[in-house]
Amino acid sequence: MLKDKSLLKDSDLFEELDNEKAATLVGGQSLNPANLLNLMTDAGATWDTWSVDAYQLAINHSILMCNESDLHHKGFGGRFNTLDANVMAENVAYAGTDQEAFNLWINSPDHKANMLNPAHKNVGVGIWQCPDGYNYYTAIFYS
């Protein structure tokens, strides 16, 4: 569990991760990140650990972006501090499919570098499908 839940929230709307509460408030649902993770590892990503803490932060951030209908990195510093990371990067996307999100990242030099950086030993990915059927993606990479 996260050490400091106060850093988990990016807005006053969510006190802590609660997918059922979020679905009621903003609509939508959480999606399994396994396919996206496979696309990233097939491209050469080499993380050691799936981080539940990073996942919780990532899904919460994706929910926030859905609620605000805005793609952003608000609260990045709080997520960095919560994970007590030495190095951290974050990719976000708004896409219809995992393949589309992956293509956005792999075709952007900065996002690709974040995804494939061998210094990042941990990963957490949260995908929230909004009522419009599109997905907000947050991937957190850190060591």
Salt bridges, closest charged atoms under 4 A:
ASP10 OD2 - HIS61 ND1 3.07
ASP10 OD2 - ARG79 NH1 2.93
GLU16 OE1 - LYS5 NZ 3.26
GLU68 OE1 - HIS72 NE2 2.84
GLU68 OE1 - LYS74 NZ 3.17
GLU90 OE1 - HIS73 ND1 2.62
GLU90 OE2 - ARG79 NE 2.65
